[in-house]
Amino acid sequence: MARQVLVVAAHPDDEVFGVGGAIACHVRQGDRVSVLIVTDGVTARHDVTEPQKAAVRKACGALGVQDVRFGNLPDQRLDDMPLLKVIKPISELVKELRPQVVYTHHRGDANQDHRAVFAATLVAVRPFGGNPVERVLCYEVASSTEWGPPFAEWAFLPNVYVDISATLDAKLQAVEAYRETFQSEIKPFPHPRSPEAVSIYAQHRGVSVGMQAAEAFVLVRELVKE
């Protein structure tokens, strides 16, 4: 049975670096995938936002996703606003789409917008009042998750792995969409946001569980219905 999947990302490109391979897998399985980009992703650096949105649509298109939403909250300022403002666009989409599966950021990321989106998502997917969400997973984002502090309570400790051996090429194609933004989000190797590093990360996660390539996730909650 097809499921509704919601990917919540703080910035344009987080959805690809963190969940790109799994998104393509969901699409190939017949699931309906929607992506919410919470912030504009760039106004902390410049005010040219349209190329970023175009890149999101192109990247998601490469993964097979047509439903892309934008929260348009200010980049790198989520920690300056009431959490309720971050919760609202996520909660509204949960009510509209009624997803069974939700992907969001990890609470230990170095980026404060990521941490705010994690906290907001947890509120939006609370398991009461007819909330449809059955599975909540956190993903890792290169140059943020691994750059978090070395404290046990911040650690990304994956317990779910998705085989992306067949969708890694689609993920890399989606990554390339972000080379065309006003200021390119793609960096030269060995930066974590280089295509070469994306492949290495996928191979590393794959090797750890006997796959050629994988994405790793932390399962926050799973409701098993009789």
Residue frames as a rotation matrix with the C-alpha (Angstrom) as fourth column:
MET 1
0.572 0.820 0.000 0.00
0.820 -0.572 0.000 0.00
0.000 0.000 -1.000 0.00
ALA 2
-0.104 -0.603 0.791 1.33
0.536 -0.704 -0.466 3.42
0.838 0.375 0.397 -0.94
ARG 3
0.158 0.061 -0.985 2.26
0.952 -0.273 0.136 5.69
-0.261 -0.960 -0.102 1.93
GLN 4
0.805 0.023 0.593 2.37
0.189 -0.957 -0.220 9.47
0.563 0.289 -0.774 2.24
VAL 5
0.146 -0.862 -0.486 5.86
0.989 0.121 0.083 10.64
-0.012 -0.493 0.870 3.17
LEU 6
0.952 0.097 0.291 6.82
0.103 -0.995 -0.006 14.10
0.289 0.036 -0.957 4.38
VAL 7
0.034 -0.984 -0.173 10.43
0.962 0.079 -0.261 15.30
0.270 -0.158 0.950 4.37
VAL 8
0.965 0.246 -0.087 11.00
0.260 -0.894 0.364 18.38
0.011 -0.374 -0.927 6.54
ALA 9
0.062 -0.987 0.150 14.20
0.971 0.025 -0.238 20.29
0.231 0.161 0.959 5.75
ALA 10
0.231 -0.036 -0.972 15.49
0.565 -0.809 0.164 23.54
-0.792 -0.587 -0.167 7.21
HIS 11
-0.052 -0.406 -0.912 17.25
-0.503 -0.779 0.375 24.69
-0.863 0.478 -0.164 4.03
PRO 12
0.877 0.197 -0.438 17.28
-0.480 0.306 -0.822 23.98
-0.028 0.932 0.363 0.31
ASP 13
0.050 -0.781 -0.622 19.70
-0.647 0.449 -0.616 21.05
0.760 0.434 -0.483 -0.23
ASP 14
-0.495 -0.190 0.848 19.23
-0.834 0.379 -0.402 19.46
-0.245 -0.906 -0.346 3.21
GLU 15
0.509 0.800 0.316 16.57
-0.635 0.598 -0.489 17.21
-0.581 0.048 0.813 1.71
VAL 16
0.769 -0.271 -0.579 19.02
-0.422 0.465 -0.778 15.90
0.480 0.843 0.243 -0.91
PHE 17
-0.282 -0.957 0.072 22.13
-0.666 0.141 -0.732 15.52
0.690 -0.254 -0.677 1.24
GLY 18
-0.555 0.043 0.831 20.16
-0.788 0.292 -0.542 13.87
-0.266 -0.955 -0.128 4.03
VAL 19
-0.096 0.708 0.699 17.38
-0.195 0.676 -0.711 11.86
-0.976 -0.205 0.073 2.41
GLY 20
-0.107 0.100 -0.989 17.91
-0.937 -0.342 0.067 12.00
-0.332 0.934 0.131 -1.35
GLY 21
-0.840 -0.279 -0.466 18.50
-0.444 0.846 0.295 8.30
0.312 0.454 -0.835 -1.84
ALA 22
-0.816 0.577 0.044 15.64
0.374 0.585 -0.720 7.27
-0.441 -0.570 -0.693 0.44
ILE 23
-0.144 0.767 -0.626 13.29
-0.475 -0.608 -0.636 9.74
-0.868 0.205 0.452 -1.26
ALA 24
-0.339 -0.042 -0.940 14.02
-0.934 0.139 0.330 8.14
0.117 0.989 -0.087 -4.62
CYS 25
-0.985 -0.007 -0.171 13.41
0.018 0.989 -0.145 4.71
0.170 -0.146 -0.974 -3.08
HIS 26
-0.517 0.851 -0.095 10.03
0.121 -0.037 -0.992 5.82
-0.848 -0.524 -0.084 -1.74
VAL 27
-0.052 0.493 -0.868 9.03
-0.830 -0.504 -0.237 7.17
-0.555 0.709 0.435 -5.15
ARG 28
-0.606 -0.257 -0.753 10.07
-0.705 0.611 0.359 3.95
0.368 0.749 -0.551 -6.89
GLN 29
-0.958 0.278 -0.063 7.99
0.270 0.815 -0.513 1.98
-0.091 -0.508 -0.856 -4.38
GLY 30
-0.343 0.875 0.343 4.94
0.592 -0.082 0.802 4.04
0.729 0.478 -0.490 -5.29
ASP 31
-0.084 0.280 -0.956 4.86
0.935 -0.311 -0.173 6.20
-0.346 -0.908 -0.235 -2.17
ARG 32
0.592 0.304 0.746 3.72
0.524 -0.849 -0.069 9.83
0.612 0.432 -0.662 -2.38
VAL 33
-0.137 -0.768 -0.625 6.53
0.984 -0.178 0.003 12.14
-0.113 -0.615 0.780 -1.22
SER 34
0.790 0.296 0.537 6.21
0.340 -0.940 0.019 15.80
0.511 0.167 -0.843 -0.27
VAL 35
-0.234 -0.924 -0.302 9.12
0.926 -0.117 -0.358 18.05
0.295 -0.363 0.884 0.72
LEU 36
0.899 0.436 0.034 8.85
0.392 -0.838 0.380 21.10
0.194 -0.328 -0.925 2.97
ILE 37
-0.274 -0.947 0.165 11.74
0.754 -0.318 -0.575 23.60
0.597 -0.033 0.802 2.94
VAL 38
0.330 0.525 -0.784 11.25
0.936 -0.292 0.198 25.66
-0.125 -0.799 -0.588 6.10
THR 39
0.242 -0.318 -0.917 13.59
0.184 -0.913 0.365 28.61
-0.953 -0.257 -0.162 5.44
ASP 40
0.924 0.039 -0.381 14.74
-0.335 -0.398 -0.854 30.52
-0.185 0.916 -0.355 2.36
GLY 41
0.769 -0.611 0.188 18.22
0.593 0.792 0.147 29.09
-0.239 -0.002 0.971 2.98
VAL 42
0.060 -0.803 0.593 20.22
0.920 -0.186 -0.345 32.10
0.388 0.566 0.728 1.83
THR 43
0.637 0.286 0.716 19.24
0.237 -0.956 0.171 35.45
0.734 0.061 -0.676 3.37
ALA 44
0.823 -0.488 -0.290 21.90
0.263 -0.126 0.957 35.13
-0.503 -0.864 0.025 6.04
ARG 45
-0.205 -0.945 0.254 24.36
0.674 0.052 0.737 35.53
-0.710 0.322 0.626 3.12
HIS 46
-0.994 -0.035 -0.107 22.47
-0.055 -0.678 0.733 37.37
-0.099 0.734 0.672 0.35
ASP 47
-0.344 0.937 -0.062 18.92
-0.357 -0.192 -0.914 38.16
-0.868 -0.293 0.401 -0.78
VAL 48
-0.365 0.186 -0.912 18.78
-0.915 0.110 0.388 36.26
0.173 0.976 0.129 -4.09
THR 49
-0.370 0.295 0.881 16.30
-0.564 0.682 -0.466 33.53
-0.738 -0.669 -0.086 -3.19
GLU 50
0.557 0.746 -0.365 14.70
-0.741 0.248 -0.624 32.49
-0.375 0.618 0.691 -6.48
PRO 51
-0.003 -0.587 -0.809 17.67
-0.779 0.509 -0.366 30.43
0.627 0.630 -0.459 -7.80
GLN 52
-0.839 -0.283 0.464 17.53
-0.534 0.589 -0.606 28.44
-0.102 -0.756 -0.646 -4.56
LYS 53
-0.003 0.926 0.377 13.87
-0.529 0.319 -0.787 27.61
-0.849 -0.202 0.489 -5.07
ALA 54
0.556 0.147 -0.818 14.52
-0.825 0.219 -0.521 26.65
0.102 0.965 0.243 -8.68
ALA 55
-0.477 -0.821 -0.315 17.31
-0.713 0.571 -0.408 24.34
0.514 0.030 -0.857 -7.52
VAL 56
-0.596 0.349 0.723 15.00
-0.516 0.522 -0.679 22.68
-0.615 -0.778 -0.131 -4.99
ARG 57
0.480 0.872 -0.095 12.44
-0.611 0.254 -0.750 21.95
-0.630 0.418 0.655 -7.69
LYS 58
0.361 -0.428 -0.829 15.08
-0.807 0.302 -0.507 20.63
0.467 0.852 -0.236 -10.07
ALA 59
-0.709 -0.678 0.193 16.72
-0.668 0.559 -0.491 18.48
0.225 -0.477 -0.849 -7.38
CYS 60
-0.363 0.656 0.662 13.42
-0.459 0.493 -0.739 17.05
-0.811 -0.572 0.122 -6.19
GLY 61
0.587 0.562 -0.582 12.40
-0.766 0.154 -0.624 16.44
-0.261 0.812 0.521 -9.79
ALA 62
-0.176 -0.752 -0.635 15.53
-0.805 0.481 -0.346 14.33
0.566 0.450 -0.690 -10.25
LEU 63
-0.925 -0.139 0.353 14.34
-0.350 0.670 -0.655 12.22
-0.145 -0.729 -0.669 -7.31
GLY 64
-0.712 0.698 -0.070 10.82
0.460 0.540 0.704 11.94
0.530 0.469 -0.706 -8.69
VAL 65
-0.311 0.573 -0.758 9.16
0.836 -0.215 -0.505 14.44
-0.452 -0.791 -0.412 -6.33
GLN 66
-0.387 0.269 0.882 6.80
0.617 -0.635 0.464 17.09
0.685 0.724 0.080 -7.65
ASP 67
0.684 0.725 0.076 5.22
0.389 -0.451 0.803 18.34
0.617 -0.520 -0.591 -4.41
VAL 68
-0.439 -0.855 -0.277 7.63
0.811 -0.244 -0.532 20.89
0.387 -0.458 0.800 -2.93
ARG 69
0.724 0.685 0.074 6.48
0.550 -0.640 0.537 23.45
0.415 -0.348 -0.841 -0.35
PHE 70
-0.405 -0.859 0.313 8.28
0.487 -0.492 -0.721 26.50
0.774 -0.140 0.618 1.04
GLY 71
0.273 0.451 -0.850 7.91
0.962 -0.137 0.236 27.91
-0.010 -0.882 -0.472 4.54
ASN 72
0.239 -0.254 0.937 9.90
0.471 -0.814 -0.341 31.05
0.849 0.522 -0.074 3.60
LEU 73
0.947 -0.033 -0.319 11.13
0.287 -0.357 0.889 31.66
-0.143 -0.934 -0.329 7.15
PRO 74
0.732 -0.681 -0.023 14.41
-0.638 -0.674 -0.372 33.61
0.237 0.287 -0.928 7.44
ASP 75
0.535 -0.641 -0.550 17.65
0.252 0.743 -0.621 31.67
0.806 0.193 0.559 7.08
GLN 76
-0.390 -0.808 -0.441 19.72
0.602 0.139 -0.787 31.20
0.697 -0.572 0.432 10.28
ARG 77
-0.728 0.179 0.662 17.13
-0.490 -0.811 -0.320 32.99
0.480 -0.557 0.678 12.41
LEU 78
0.089 0.825 -0.559 14.86
0.012 0.560 0.828 30.20
0.996 -0.080 0.040 13.60
ASP 79
-0.236 -0.233 -0.944 16.42
0.892 0.333 -0.305 30.37
0.386 -0.914 0.129 17.06
ASP 80
-0.991 -0.133 0.004 15.43
0.124 -0.935 -0.331 34.07
0.047 -0.328 0.943 17.25
MET 81
-0.447 0.893 0.050 11.70
-0.676 -0.374 0.635 33.46
0.586 0.250 0.771 16.80
PRO 82
-0.063 0.507 0.860 9.06
-0.870 0.394 -0.296 31.71
-0.489 -0.767 0.416 18.90
LEU 83
-0.875 -0.309 0.372 9.11
-0.151 0.905 0.398 27.98
-0.460 0.292 -0.838 18.22
LEU 84
0.000 0.971 0.239 5.40
0.254 0.231 -0.939 28.18
-0.967 0.061 -0.247 17.41
LYS 85
0.437 0.132 -0.890 6.25
-0.692 -0.583 -0.426 30.00
-0.575 0.802 -0.164 14.15
VAL 86
-0.602 -0.688 -0.404 8.46
-0.797 0.496 0.343 27.10
-0.036 0.529 -0.848 13.10
ILE 87
-0.728 0.396 0.559 5.89
0.101 0.869 -0.485 24.53
-0.678 -0.297 -0.673 14.16
LYS 88
0.030 0.926 -0.377 3.06
-0.378 -0.338 -0.862 26.12
-0.925 0.168 0.340 12.18
PRO 89
0.075 0.055 -0.996 4.09
-0.997 -0.013 -0.075 25.30
-0.017 0.998 0.054 8.57
ILE 90
-0.873 -0.405 -0.270 5.02
-0.404 0.913 -0.063 21.75
0.272 0.054 -0.961 9.58
SER 91
-0.722 0.652 0.233 1.83
0.074 0.408 -0.910 21.17
-0.688 -0.639 -0.343 11.54
GLU 92
0.078 0.780 -0.620 -0.31
-0.692 -0.405 -0.597 22.58
-0.718 0.476 0.508 8.72
LEU 93
-0.239 -0.225 -0.945 1.23
-0.910 0.392 0.137 20.14
0.339 0.892 -0.298 6.22
VAL 94
-0.995 -0.072 0.068 0.77
-0.094 0.899 -0.428 17.20
-0.031 -0.433 -0.901 8.59
LYS 95
-0.333 0.943 0.027 -2.92
-0.097 -0.006 -0.995 18.09
-0.938 -0.334 0.093 8.82
GLU 96
0.205 0.419 -0.884 -3.24
-0.878 -0.322 -0.356 18.57
-0.434 0.849 0.302 5.05
LEU 97
-0.168 -0.414 -0.895 -1.22
-0.860 0.506 -0.073 15.59
0.483 0.757 -0.440 3.80
ARG 98
0.683 0.394 0.615 -1.71
-0.700 0.595 0.396 13.17
-0.210 -0.701 0.682 6.71
PRO 99
0.063 -0.754 -0.654 1.68
-0.725 0.416 -0.549 11.47
0.686 0.508 -0.520 6.21
GLN 100
0.959 0.155 -0.238 2.45
0.016 0.806 0.592 8.11
0.284 -0.571 0.770 7.72
VAL 101
0.323 -0.929 -0.178 6.23
0.945 0.307 0.115 8.69
-0.053 -0.205 0.977 7.55
VAL 102
0.984 -0.071 0.160 8.08
-0.063 -0.997 -0.053 11.90
0.164 0.042 -0.986 8.48
TYR 103
0.197 -0.976 -0.092 11.79
0.937 0.215 -0.275 12.63
0.289 -0.032 0.957 8.07
THR 104
0.963 0.066 0.263 13.38
0.001 -0.971 0.238 15.53
0.271 -0.229 -0.935 9.93
HIS 105
0.195 -0.955 0.224 16.73
-0.453 -0.290 -0.843 16.84
0.870 0.063 -0.489 11.15
HIS 106
0.170 -0.277 -0.946 18.78
0.735 0.675 -0.065 15.45
0.656 -0.684 0.318 14.02
ARG 107
0.941 0.336 -0.037 18.83
0.265 -0.667 0.697 17.39
0.209 -0.666 -0.716 17.28
GLY 108
0.510 -0.814 -0.280 22.63
0.472 -0.007 0.882 17.27
-0.719 -0.581 0.380 17.55
ASP 109
0.423 -0.348 0.837 23.44
0.856 -0.150 -0.494 19.10
0.297 0.926 0.235 14.29
ALA 110
-0.543 -0.725 -0.425 25.85
0.802 -0.598 -0.004 22.03
-0.251 -0.342 0.905 14.40
ASN 111
-0.802 0.278 0.528 23.36
0.143 -0.770 0.622 24.24
0.580 0.575 0.578 12.55
GLN 112
-0.897 0.440 -0.039 20.85
-0.068 -0.223 -0.972 25.95
-0.436 -0.870 0.230 14.84
ASP 113
-0.268 0.826 -0.496 18.13
-0.963 -0.236 0.126 25.97
-0.013 0.512 0.859 12.16
HIS 114
-0.386 0.070 -0.920 18.38
-0.266 0.946 0.184 22.18
0.883 0.315 -0.347 12.00
ARG 115
-0.922 -0.011 -0.387 17.93
0.351 0.397 -0.848 21.90
0.163 -0.918 -0.363 15.74
ALA 116
-0.684 0.713 -0.150 14.93
-0.520 -0.622 -0.586 24.23
-0.511 -0.323 0.796 15.68
VAL 117
-0.177 0.618 -0.766 13.29
-0.888 0.236 0.396 22.23
0.425 0.750 0.507 12.89
PHE 118
-0.663 -0.095 -0.742 13.82
0.130 0.962 -0.240 19.01
0.737 -0.255 -0.626 14.84
ALA 119
-0.932 0.295 -0.213 12.13
0.190 -0.105 -0.976 20.48
-0.310 -0.950 0.041 17.92
ALA 120
-0.460 0.793 -0.400 9.27
-0.806 -0.562 -0.186 21.89
-0.372 0.237 0.897 15.86
THR 121
-0.355 0.301 -0.885 8.72
-0.604 0.648 0.463 18.60
0.713 0.700 -0.048 14.02
LEU 122
-0.890 -0.003 -0.455 8.45
0.295 0.758 -0.581 16.67
0.347 -0.652 -0.674 17.27
VAL 123
-0.697 0.692 -0.187 5.58
-0.202 -0.440 -0.875 18.92
-0.688 -0.572 0.446 18.31
ALA 124
-0.286 0.597 -0.750 3.88
-0.952 -0.269 0.148 18.65
-0.113 0.756 0.645 14.91
VAL 125
-0.258 0.131 -0.957 3.93
-0.461 0.854 0.241 14.82
0.849 0.503 -0.160 14.96
ARG 126
-0.727 0.016 0.687 2.79
-0.671 0.200 -0.714 14.25
-0.149 -0.980 -0.135 18.54
PRO 127
-0.854 0.323 -0.408 0.86
0.058 0.839 0.541 10.94
0.517 0.438 -0.735 18.66
PHE 128
-0.601 0.748 -0.281 -2.56
0.541 0.121 -0.832 12.15
-0.589 -0.652 -0.478 19.78
GLY 129
-0.095 0.683 -0.724 -5.73
-0.262 -0.719 -0.644 13.74
-0.960 0.129 0.247 18.45
GLY 130
0.782 0.480 0.397 -5.87
0.184 0.432 -0.883 11.60
-0.596 0.763 0.249 15.34
ASN 131
0.224 -0.785 -0.578 -2.34
-0.827 -0.467 0.313 12.49
-0.515 0.408 -0.754 14.21
PRO 132
0.929 0.292 -0.226 -1.62
-0.369 0.722 -0.585 10.13
-0.007 0.627 0.779 11.28
VAL 133
0.193 -0.954 -0.231 2.18
-0.829 -0.033 -0.559 9.93
0.526 0.299 -0.796 11.66
GLU 134
0.983 0.176 -0.055 3.33
-0.136 0.893 0.430 6.39
0.125 -0.415 0.901 12.39
ARG 135
0.473 -0.881 -0.011 7.07
0.876 0.468 0.118 6.65
-0.099 -0.065 0.993 11.80
VAL 136
0.973 -0.230 0.009 9.48
-0.230 -0.973 -0.013 9.50
0.012 0.010 -1.000 12.57
LEU 137
0.518 -0.851 0.081 13.13
0.851 0.523 0.051 9.40
-0.086 0.043 0.995 11.51
CYS 138
0.711 -0.428 -0.558 16.05
-0.259 -0.897 0.357 11.83
-0.653 -0.110 -0.749 11.81
TYR 139
0.806 -0.470 0.359 18.56
0.554 0.389 -0.736 12.12
0.206 0.793 0.574 8.99
GLU 140
0.168 -0.842 -0.513 22.14
0.561 -0.346 0.752 13.35
-0.810 -0.414 0.415 8.87
VAL 141
0.981 0.102 0.165 23.33
0.193 -0.598 -0.778 16.28
0.019 0.795 -0.606 6.77
ALA 142
0.226 -0.970 0.096 26.92
0.952 0.198 -0.233 16.54
0.207 0.144 0.968 5.60
SER 143
-0.557 -0.622 0.550 28.83
0.402 -0.782 -0.476 19.46
0.726 -0.044 0.686 7.15
SER 144
-0.054 0.525 0.849 26.38
-0.714 -0.615 0.335 19.76
0.698 -0.588 0.408 10.02
THR 145
0.889 0.454 -0.059 25.64
-0.296 0.668 0.683 16.43
0.349 -0.590 0.728 11.71
GLU 146
0.549 -0.737 -0.394 29.25
0.720 0.656 -0.226 15.28
0.425 -0.160 0.891 11.79
TRP 147
-0.389 -0.694 0.606 30.37
0.263 -0.714 -0.649 18.74
0.883 -0.093 0.460 12.93
GLY 148
0.676 0.658 0.332 28.27
-0.207 -0.263 0.942 18.63
0.707 -0.706 -0.041 16.08
PRO 149
0.057 -0.696 0.716 30.04
-0.963 -0.228 -0.145 18.55
0.264 -0.681 -0.683 19.47
PRO 150
-0.373 -0.315 -0.873 31.49
-0.245 0.941 -0.235 15.25
0.895 0.126 -0.429 20.74
PHE 151
-0.659 0.269 0.703 28.97
-0.731 -0.007 -0.682 14.83
-0.179 -0.963 0.201 23.55
ALA 152
-0.945 0.244 0.218 27.02
0.256 0.966 0.028 11.60
-0.204 0.082 -0.976 23.97
GLU 153
-0.172 0.970 -0.173 23.67
0.446 -0.081 -0.892 13.36
-0.879 -0.230 -0.418 24.16
TRP 154
0.189 0.177 -0.966 24.33
-0.639 -0.724 -0.258 15.08
-0.745 0.666 -0.023 20.79
ALA 155
-0.717 -0.681 0.150 25.58
-0.344 0.533 0.773 12.00
-0.606 0.503 -0.616 18.94
PHE 156
0.206 0.686 -0.698 23.95
-0.978 0.150 -0.142 10.73
0.007 0.712 0.702 15.75
LEU 157
-0.698 -0.382 0.605 23.56
-0.476 0.880 0.005 7.00
-0.535 -0.284 -0.796 16.45
PRO 158
-0.263 0.652 -0.711 21.74
-0.932 0.017 0.361 5.44
0.248 0.758 0.604 13.48
ASN 159
-0.603 0.132 0.787 19.55
-0.304 0.874 -0.379 2.40
-0.738 -0.467 -0.487 13.92
VAL 160
0.572 0.713 0.406 17.81
0.227 0.338 -0.913 2.38
-0.789 0.614 0.032 10.52
TYR 161
-0.557 -0.773 -0.303 19.60
-0.203 -0.227 0.953 2.00
-0.805 0.592 -0.030 7.19
VAL 162
0.660 0.750 -0.044 18.10
-0.170 0.093 -0.981 2.36
-0.732 0.655 0.188 3.72
ASP 163
-0.172 -0.692 0.701 19.79
0.623 0.475 0.622 0.65
-0.764 0.543 0.349 0.80
ILE 164
0.617 0.356 -0.702 20.35
-0.232 -0.771 -0.594 3.37
-0.752 0.529 -0.393 -1.83
SER 165
-0.391 -0.808 0.441 22.59
0.200 0.393 0.898 1.32
-0.898 0.439 0.008 -4.11
ALA 166
-0.266 0.378 0.887 20.01
0.952 0.248 0.180 1.68
-0.152 0.892 -0.426 -6.90
THR 167
0.726 0.641 0.248 19.26
0.665 -0.746 -0.017 5.35
0.175 0.177 -0.969 -6.23
LEU 168
0.150 -0.751 -0.643 22.68
0.605 -0.444 0.661 6.83
-0.782 -0.488 0.388 -5.49
ASP 169
-0.682 -0.406 0.608 23.00
0.731 -0.342 0.591 8.08
-0.032 0.848 0.530 -9.07
ALA 170
0.205 0.838 0.505 19.67
0.685 -0.492 0.537 9.91
0.699 0.236 -0.675 -8.72
LYS 171
0.729 -0.004 -0.684 20.88
0.605 -0.462 0.648 11.45
-0.319 -0.887 -0.335 -5.47
LEU 172
-0.321 -0.929 -0.184 24.09
0.639 -0.356 0.682 12.64
-0.699 0.101 0.708 -7.13
GLN 173
-0.477 0.252 0.842 22.07
0.747 -0.388 0.539 14.11
0.463 0.886 -0.003 -10.01
ALA 174
0.647 0.762 -0.026 19.93
0.628 -0.512 0.586 15.97
0.433 -0.395 -0.810 -7.45
VAL 175
0.321 -0.635 -0.702 23.05
0.675 -0.366 0.640 17.24
-0.664 -0.680 0.311 -5.68
GLU 176
-0.601 -0.637 0.483 24.25
0.781 -0.340 0.523 18.75
-0.169 0.691 0.703 -8.96
ALA 177
0.269 0.778 0.568 21.12
0.790 -0.515 0.331 20.93
0.550 0.360 -0.753 -9.10
TYR 178
0.864 0.071 -0.498 22.61
0.426 -0.631 0.649 23.00
-0.268 -0.773 -0.575 -6.28
ARG 179
-0.251 -0.962 0.105 25.70
0.851 -0.168 0.497 23.85
-0.461 0.214 0.861 -8.29
GLU 180
-0.399 0.163 0.902 23.59
0.759 -0.493 0.425 26.39
0.514 0.854 0.073 -10.20
THR 181
0.573 0.646 -0.504 22.46
0.818 -0.481 0.315 28.60
-0.039 -0.593 -0.804 -7.30
PHE 182
0.921 -0.164 0.354 23.53
-0.084 -0.969 -0.232 32.25
0.381 0.184 -0.906 -6.90
GLN 183
-0.040 -0.931 0.363 26.32
-0.996 0.009 -0.087 31.04
0.077 -0.366 -0.928 -4.63
SER 184
0.059 0.104 -0.993 26.96
-0.436 0.897 0.068 27.38
0.898 0.429 0.098 -5.36
GLU 185
0.614 0.213 0.760 26.19
-0.785 0.270 0.558 24.97
-0.086 -0.939 0.333 -2.54
ILE 186
0.947 -0.321 -0.013 28.51
0.311 0.926 -0.215 22.39
0.081 0.199 0.977 -4.11
LYS 187
0.632 -0.774 0.035 32.10
-0.678 -0.530 0.509 22.54
-0.376 -0.345 -0.860 -2.89
PRO 188
0.259 -0.625 -0.736 35.33
-0.655 0.447 -0.610 20.93
0.710 0.640 -0.293 -4.16
PHE 189
0.864 -0.040 -0.502 36.49
0.288 0.857 0.427 17.68
0.413 -0.514 0.752 -2.60
PRO 190
-0.720 0.192 -0.667 37.31
0.411 0.892 -0.186 16.99
0.560 -0.408 -0.721 0.24
HIS 191
-0.747 0.548 0.377 34.51
-0.664 -0.631 -0.401 19.27
0.018 -0.550 0.835 1.45
PRO 192
-0.733 0.493 0.468 31.57
0.149 0.788 -0.597 17.16
-0.663 -0.368 -0.652 2.73
ARG 193
0.320 0.914 -0.248 29.27
-0.065 -0.240 -0.969 18.90
-0.945 0.326 -0.017 0.21
SER 194
-0.425 -0.469 -0.774 31.16
-0.857 -0.066 0.511 17.66
-0.291 0.881 -0.374 -2.83
PRO 195
0.553 0.650 -0.522 29.70
-0.790 0.607 -0.082 14.90
0.264 0.458 0.849 -5.03
GLU 196
-0.162 -0.701 -0.694 32.74
-0.265 0.709 -0.654 12.76
0.951 0.078 -0.301 -4.26
ALA 197
-0.895 -0.170 0.413 32.08
-0.426 0.049 -0.903 13.07
0.134 -0.984 -0.117 -0.53
VAL 198
0.055 0.986 0.160 28.40
-0.980 0.084 -0.181 12.24
-0.192 -0.146 0.970 -0.99
SER 199
0.480 0.057 -0.875 29.42
-0.482 0.851 -0.209 8.97
0.733 0.523 0.436 -2.64
ILE 200
-0.568 -0.778 -0.267 31.94
-0.138 0.410 -0.901 8.23
0.811 -0.475 -0.340 0.11
TYR 201
-0.628 0.425 0.652 29.40
-0.763 -0.176 -0.621 8.89
-0.149 -0.888 0.435 2.85
ALA 202
0.438 0.870 -0.225 26.93
-0.898 0.435 -0.068 6.56
0.039 0.232 0.972 1.13
GLN 203
0.240 -0.442 -0.864 29.54
-0.241 0.835 -0.494 3.85
0.940 0.327 0.094 0.73
HIS 204
-0.786 -0.547 0.288 30.64
-0.369 0.041 -0.929 4.22
0.496 -0.836 -0.234 4.35
ARG 205
-0.257 0.774 0.579 27.09
-0.900 0.027 -0.436 3.81
-0.353 -0.632 0.690 5.63
GLY 206
0.589 0.488 -0.644 26.57
-0.732 0.660 -0.171 0.93
0.341 0.572 0.746 3.23
VAL 207
-0.190 -0.771 -0.608 29.72
-0.281 0.636 -0.719 -0.94
0.941 0.034 -0.337 4.21
SER 208
-0.756 -0.145 0.638 28.74
-0.641 -0.028 -0.767 -0.77
0.129 -0.989 -0.072 7.88
VAL 209
-0.045 0.811 0.583 25.61
-0.636 0.427 -0.643 -2.85
-0.770 -0.400 0.497 7.15
GLY 210
-0.468 -0.262 0.844 26.70
0.259 0.872 0.415 -4.96
-0.845 0.413 -0.340 4.18
MET 211
0.680 0.678 0.279 25.32
0.521 -0.179 -0.835 -2.78
-0.516 0.713 -0.475 1.39
GLN 212
-0.072 -0.706 0.705 27.04
0.973 -0.206 -0.108 -1.00
0.221 0.678 0.701 -1.48
ALA 213
-0.829 -0.112 0.548 25.50
0.061 -0.992 -0.110 2.34
0.556 -0.058 0.829 -0.51
ALA 214
-0.067 0.813 -0.578 23.11
0.928 0.263 0.263 3.43
0.366 -0.519 -0.773 2.22
GLU 215
-0.262 0.070 0.963 21.61
-0.322 -0.947 -0.019 6.35
0.910 -0.315 0.270 4.10
ALA 216
-0.628 -0.067 -0.776 21.45
0.634 0.535 -0.559 6.16
0.452 -0.842 -0.293 7.88
PHE 217
-0.064 0.717 0.694 18.67
-0.282 -0.680 0.677 7.36
0.957 -0.152 0.245 10.16
VAL 218
-0.996 -0.071 0.046 17.73
-0.060 0.208 -0.976 7.54
0.060 -0.976 -0.211 13.82
LEU 219
-0.285 0.944 -0.163 14.29
0.424 0.277 0.862 6.13
0.860 0.177 -0.479 14.51
VAL 220
-0.792 0.073 0.606 12.51
-0.480 -0.688 -0.544 8.48
0.378 -0.722 0.580 16.90
ARG 221
-0.397 0.740 0.543 9.20
-0.521 0.306 -0.797 6.65
-0.756 -0.599 0.264 17.05
GLU 222
-0.801 0.264 -0.537 7.33
-0.396 0.438 0.807 3.91
0.449 0.859 -0.246 15.27
LEU 223
-0.247 0.817 0.521 3.71
-0.802 0.130 -0.583 3.02
-0.544 -0.562 0.623 15.93
VAL 224
-0.957 -0.056 -0.283 2.87
-0.204 0.827 0.524 -0.58
0.205 0.560 -0.803 15.09
LYS 225
-0.218 0.965 0.147 -0.85
-0.965 -0.191 -0.178 -1.10
-0.144 -0.181 0.973 14.52
GLU 226
-0.501 0.107 0.859 -2.53
-0.143 0.969 -0.204 -4.47
-0.854 -0.225 -0.470 14.93
